[in-house]
């Protein structure tokens, strides 16, 4: 088959897996747990020798009427302050929710975990930030800008160690997907599936990646979070249709250890619109 080989799939079809090999593999995976997840985090690096990136993904939930206040804060205070600190780029994307609510996603690209840890101190020491953010920060408890912020901290996976920044001068649609797993072993297996096989199929069929990150902290753990970009929704639908009919994908998903029912417990699928001031 062109593009990808599946020696494990061939072996599976040609003869039963030996019991001893199966037991050894199962035990090794079962005892790995969070230690193995941490080991993968430390081992992942780019082919050019540069360490992988990290990402902070924050979701603001707010009333649509408050969006201008948040836009002013993010576009005029927050992003410029991060730029001065050498942090970024920063992406800002929105999603319309029921009952007059919005979700605004803020994605920060980080060179190391230390940048996430020192972010608050950078903002606190930045006089221009505090001046530009004055109205946002002065919002009273009786009239808040947002309901709540939820954040996740991600580490780029080995097969996609750096963000692929889309052309921000062109119209685009972002597709955010979160694959939750029932335990750490299963989460590692899904990451392996992307690292070794699925990413290549994605790129070939037009599912253009922006980032792939394993969740190191936050909600819905363990999970793999990724972001794709398309020119518009028609292009998104066409790419996913092509993926579903791809021979390599059909062969890959037929491998028992990679079956969704074994390693993916829930999928979140979001379509996001970038804000005009988004850097991603």
C-alpha positions in Angstrom: 0.0 0.0 0.0 1.4 3.4 -0.8 2.3 5.9 1.9 2.3 3.6 5.0 3.2 0.1 6.0 1.6 -2.0 8.7 3.9 -4.9 9.6 1.9 -5.5 12.8 -1.4 -5.7 10.8 0.1 -8.2 8.4 1.3 -10.3 11.3 -2.1 -10.2 12.9 -3.8 -11.4 9.8 -1.2 -14.2 9.0 -1.0 -15.9 12.4 -2.4 -15.6 15.9 -0.5 -13.5 18.4 1.6 -15.7 20.7 0.2 -15.8 24.2 3.5 -15.0 25.9 4.1 -11.9 23.8 0.5 -10.7 24.3 0.8 -11.1 28.1 4.1 -9.4 28.3 2.8 -6.4 26.3 -0.4 -6.2 28.3 1.4 -6.2 31.7 3.9 -3.7 30.5 1.1 -1.3 29.4 -1.0 -1.9 32.5 1.7 -1.0 34.9 3.0 2.0 32.9 0.3 4.5 34.0 1.1 8.1 34.7 4.9 7.3 34.9 4.9 6.3 31.2 2.9 9.3 30.3 5.5 11.5 32.0 8.3 9.6 30.3 6.7 10.2 26.9 6.4 13.9 27.8 10.1 14.2 28.5 11.3 12.1 25.6 9.4 14.0 22.8 11.5 16.3 20.8 11.8 17.7 17.3 13.9 16.0 14.6 16.1 19.2 14.5 17.0 18.7 18.2 14.8 21.4 19.5 12.5 20.5 22.5 8.9 20.2 21.8 6.5 23.1 22.5 3.9 23.4 25.2 0.4 25.0 25.0 -2.0 26.6 27.4 -5.6 26.4 26.1 -8.1 28.5 28.1 -11.8 28.7 27.5 -13.7 31.8 28.6 -17.5 31.3 28.9 -19.4 34.6 28.8 -22.5 36.4 27.7 -22.3 37.5 24.1 -22.9 41.1 25.3 -19.6 41.0 27.1 -17.5 39.9 24.1 -16.4 43.5 23.2 -14.8 43.9 26.6 -13.0 40.6 26.3 -11.9 41.4 22.8 -10.4 44.7 23.9 -8.6 43.1 26.7 -7.2 40.2 24.7 -6.3 42.3 21.6 -5.0 45.5 23.3 -3.6 44.3 26.6 -3.0 40.6 26.9 -1.5 39.6 23.6 0.7 42.7 23.4 2.0 42.0 26.9 2.9 38.4 25.9 4.6 39.6 22.8 6.8 42.0 24.9 7.7 39.0 27.1 8.7 36.9 24.1 5.8 34.5 24.6 3.5 33.3 21.8 2.0 33.4 19.3 -1.5 33.6 20.8 -4.6 32.3 19.0 -8.1 33.5 19.9 -11.1 31.7 18.5 -14.8 31.8 19.3 -17.8 29.5 19.4 -21.5 30.4 19.7 -23.3 28.6 22.5 -27.0 28.3 23.3 -28.9 31.0 25.3 -26.8 34.0 24.2 -23.5 32.5 25.5 -20.1 32.4 23.8 -17.0 30.3 24.4 -13.8 32.1 23.6 -10.7 29.9 23.3 -7.3 31.4 24.0 -4.3 29.3 22.8 -0.8 30.3 24.0 2.3 28.7 22.5 5.0 28.2 25.0 8.7 27.2 24.6 8.8 25.6 28.1 6.6 24.9 31.2 8.5 27.7 32.9 6.9 30.2 30.6 3.5 29.1 31.8 4.6 29.3 35.4 6.0 32.9 35.1 3.1 34.3 32.9 1.3 36.0 35.8 4.5 37.6 37.1 5.2 39.0 33.6 1.8 40.6 33.5 2.0 41.9 37.0 5.3 43.7 36.2 4.1 45.2 32.9 2.8 48.7 33.4 1.5 49.0 29.9 -0.5 45.9 30.3 -2.1 47.1 33.5 -3.0 50.4 31.9 -4.5 48.7 28.8 -6.4 46.1 30.9 -7.8 48.6 33.4 -11.4 48.4 32.4 -11.3 44.6 32.2 -9.6 44.2 35.6 -12.0 46.7 37.2 -15.1 44.7 36.4 -17.2 44.3 39.6 -18.4 41.0 41.0 -22.0 42.2 40.2 -21.1 42.5 36.5 -18.3 40.2 35.6 -16.8 39.9 32.1 -17.0 36.1 32.0 -18.6 33.3 33.9 -15.5 31.2 34.3 -12.1 30.3 32.7 -11.2 26.6 32.3 -7.6 25.8 31.2 -5.6 22.9 30.0 -1.8 22.5 29.7 -0.6 20.5 26.8 2.7 19.1 25.5 3.2 18.6 21.8 3.4 15.0 20.7 6.6 13.6 19.3 5.2 13.3 15.8 4.1 17.0 15.7 6.5 18.8 18.1 5.8 22.4 16.9 2.7 24.4 16.0 2.1 24.8 12.3 1.0 28.4 12.1 -1.8 29.0 9.5 -1.8 32.0 7.2 -3.7 34.6 9.3 -4.3 36.8 6.2 -6.7 34.2 4.8 -10.2 33.1 5.8 -10.0 29.9 7.9 -12.0 27.6 10.1 -10.5 25.8 13.0 -11.5 22.4 14.2 -10.8 21.5 17.8 -11.0 17.9 18.8 -10.4 16.3 22.1 -10.0 12.5 22.4 -10.5 11.3 26.0 -9.3 7.9 27.1 -10.4 5.7 30.0 -6.9 5.4 31.4 -3.2 6.4 30.8 -2.3 3.2 28.9 -5.1 3.8 26.4 -4.1 7.5 26.1 -0.6 6.6 25.3 -1.8 4.1 22.7 -3.8 6.8 20.9 -0.8 9.1 20.9 1.3 6.2 19.4 -1.3 5.7 16.7 -1.0 9.3 15.6 2.8 9.5 16.0 3.4 6.3 13.9 0.6 6.2 11.4 -2.4 8.5 11.6 -0.7 11.9 11.2 0.7 10.9 7.8 -2.8 10.0 6.7 -4.2 13.3 8.0 -1.7 15.3 6.0 -2.3 13.4 2.9 -6.1 13.7 2.8 -6.2 17.4 3.7 -6.8 17.3 7.4 -4.2 20.1 8.0 -2.8 20.0 11.5 -2.1 23.1 13.6 -1.1 21.3 16.8 -1.3 18.0 18.5 -0.9 17.9 22.3 -1.2 15.4 25.1 -2.9 16.8 28.2 -0.5 17.3 31.0 -3.0 19.1 33.3 -6.6 20.3 33.2 -10.0 18.8 32.6 -11.0 15.6 30.8 -7.8 13.8 31.5 -6.2 11.8 30.1 -6.7 13.1 26.6 -5.2 14.0 23.3 -6.1 17.5 22.0 -5.6 18.6 18.5 -6.4 21.5 16.2 -6.9 21.5 12.4 -7.4 24.3 10.0 -9.4 24.6 6.8 -10.3 27.3 4.3 -14.0 26.9 5.1 -16.5 24.3 6.2 -16.9 22.7 2.8 -13.2 22.0 2.8 -13.5 20.5 6.2 -16.3 18.2 5.2 -14.5 17.1 2.1 -11.3 16.3 4.0 -13.1 14.2 6.6 -14.9 12.3 3.9 -11.6 11.6 2.1 -10.2 10.4 5.4 -13.1 8.1 6.1 -12.7 6.4 2.7 -8.9 6.2 2.8 -7.5 2.6 2.5 -4.7 3.2 4.9 -7.1 4.5 7.5 -9.5 1.5 7.0 -6.6 -0.9 7.6 -5.3 1.1 10.6 -8.6 1.2 12.4 -9.1 -2.5 11.9 -6.1 -3.3 14.0 -7.6 -4.5 17.4 -5.2 -2.5 19.6 -6.1 0.7 17.8 -9.9 0.3 17.8 -11.7 3.4 19.1 -13.7 1.3 21.6 -10.4 0.2 23.3 -8.6 3.5 23.5 -11.0 6.4 23.0 -13.9 6.9 25.5 -15.3 10.3 24.3 -14.6 12.8 21.5 -15.3 16.5 21.7 -15.6 18.2 18.3 -15.7 22.0 18.1 -15.8 24.4 15.1 -14.1 27.7 15.9 -13.9 31.1 14.2 -10.6 33.0 14.6 -10.9 36.6 15.9 -9.4 39.3 13.6 -6.6 39.9 16.1 -5.7 36.2 16.5 -2.1 35.4 15.8 -3.0 31.8 14.8 
